[in-house]
Amino acid sequence: MKKIRILFASLSGSVIEWYDFYLYGTATGLVFSFLFFPSHDPAVGLLLSFATFGIGYAARPIGSIIFGHFGDKMGRKAALIFTLIGMGGSSFLIGLLPTYEQIGIWAPIILVLLRLIQGISLGGEWGGAVLLATEYAPKGLRGLYGSIPQLGVPIGLVLGSLSLTVISYFTSDTQFLAWGWRIPFLFSVVLIGLALWIRSGIEETPAFKQQKEAGAIAKIPFLETFKTNWKSVLHAIGLKIGDGFFNVFLMSFILSYSTVYLGYSNQVALTALTIGCATMIITIPVVGYLSDYIGRKLIYIVGLILLFILSIPYFSLVDEGASWLYIMQGVMLGIIWASIFATQGTLFSELFPAKVRYTGLSFGYQVAAAIVGFGPMIWTTMAESFGPSPWVFGGFMMGGIILSLILSLLVPDTRKRSLYDHHIETAENNFSIKM
């Protein structure tokens, strides 16, 4: 029961954090560009609204430093409680926020500030959720355990997009823009309360307890990370950038790309996204389990190669009809990218020693996220200049994937690496036996 509660605690908070974060991304193209960034040119309004979407990504490294500091000094649990409060509170307030028509320029200003809080909170959540799972994992099952919080991404996105889909189905376009879109944001406060209750009943991870008892706590985790593990930080950044651009496109920008530039309806776009995410829910734990036997590195390399090969075919086929859009979203998002993502949390956590793991893991991942978060702005400009060209969009994706592929060849296979520092490494075996 203890193991189940730990996994549920890491997953539940991750689901809610990503529900809130991607709910904003879904609403960006459907709502915010009209209500908070009105413009005579729809492309300008869309560009401005995606700028605020990117700001949330840009704020994530800040959150990784803040919560990484608390997580490496005070414990993983304490940091994770605060990330939930920050994300849930900001999302709830977005649901209450007046529009540009009601309060003028203050509407987008406040929206940007709340988006910053979302980004800062998520910057600390992901790394903590991964460590909660991996540092509790029994020997030989770290890949499986580390994949569980990754399920928060597809589940959270499905819940967010599904909630908007259901509401849009039962309301007219006027009602949806007037009040319907607010309901999912307001509902997040209920989910946050549930996750806080679950997380408050868990203990600190064994790895952090051992570090604390040994007096091996970093004084300033961020500085020590760059003093001793700067190469690992750079590896994490580079490894994430390649699949990260595809990730943001497949899970967010696809809604605007398919409706604005390819002419699909909102329902078709949301259905395609839901198919991809539903497939991920199956793929992630299966691949996480396999990574404990064949290694994270091999899976990562194969996934990147497939993304590279299918980059141009993806953009060519999604324009051929709704059926192809559904198939390609299922393959690219639900199978190939999901396989990479399933190993990512565990692989990155294995690159860092316990005393700076929260900071190193989170900062490397979130810096890459900050870079790829401005992808929608770049793609909107590309689409306005070149149209939905498979060669332009596919070539862009291939450039980032090449960088990640090169770095993936340089990173060691960390499958058998201990998550305990060498002087307390025996604690892992003792803990595994007790579990």
Disulfide bonds with the S-S distance in Angstrom:
none
